[in-house]
Amino acid sequence: MEMKTWLINMIDKIDKILSKMPKPLSKIETELIYNSNNIVYERSDLYLDFILTLDDLIETTYLGHDMMGDKDRINHYNWCYNKTCSLVNTENIQFEDNDVVYVYLLDNYLESFYDDNNSVVIHMKKLWEYIFNYNVKKSTMEINTYIDLYKSFETSFQENM
């Protein structure tokens, strides 16, 4: 009897934990959210290309924690960001003036890639591809992250139109 009570309590605890986990939205809900936020797929694709180009430059040109101090890491990020801007900018979209995107991505890379206190370097490419992927189910939090980043990028587009 005692074992049965223990098992029931464990199942209840697991159910409570699972109920608090974010559940993916349906495809229809996701599309409605994208449409209501005026998400344009082609621009979203361009913004992902920008991030992946930046990510590739950061990873392939970084000399490592033991070779670079904090100031060198910021300079490295700045060089990669500016190089990415020059590669991806178009007549209608200028990324280098977008301080919100610059700071957002800098914060992410400082925390996940450049932080020498991390024993494991987090490679961001898969995360960015997932966030910008239209065809995977996402939680509300993941969609909000995508929309916030998309809207930050949109200022690069709209300010130059």
Residue pairs with C-beta under 8 A, 6 or more apart in sequence:
22 139
22 140
22 141
22 142
23 139
24 137
24 138
24 139
25 33
25 137
25 138
25 139
25 140
25 143
26 137
27 137
30 137
30 138
30 143
33 143
33 147
34 134
37 147
37 150
37 151
39 147
39 150
41 134
43 150
43 153
43 154
43 157
44 132
44 134
44 150
45 132
46 88
46 93
47 132
47 149
47 150
47 153
48 128
48 129
48 132
49 88
50 84
50 88
50 95
50 153
51 105
51 128
51 132
52 125
52 128
52 129
53 84
53 87
53 88
54 80
54 81
54 84
54 105
55 124
55 125
55 128
56 125
57 80
57 83
57 84
58 76
58 77
58 80
58 109
58 113
59 113
59 123
59 125
61 76
61 79
61 80
62 68
62 76
62 113
63 76
65 114
65 116
68 76
73 110
73 114
74 106
76 114
77 106
77 109
77 110
77 114
81 96
81 102
81 105
81 106
82 96
84 95
85 94
85 95
85 96
88 95
89 95
89 96
92 157
92 160
92 161
93 156
93 157
93 160
94 156
94 159
94 160
95 101
95 153
95 156
97 156
97 159
98 152
98 153
98 155
98 156
100 152
100 155
101 149
101 152
101 153
101 155
101 156
104 149
104 152
108 124
109 124
112 118
112 121
112 122
112 124
113 121
113 122
113 123
113 124
130 136
130 142
131 142
131 145
131 146
131 149
132 146
138 146
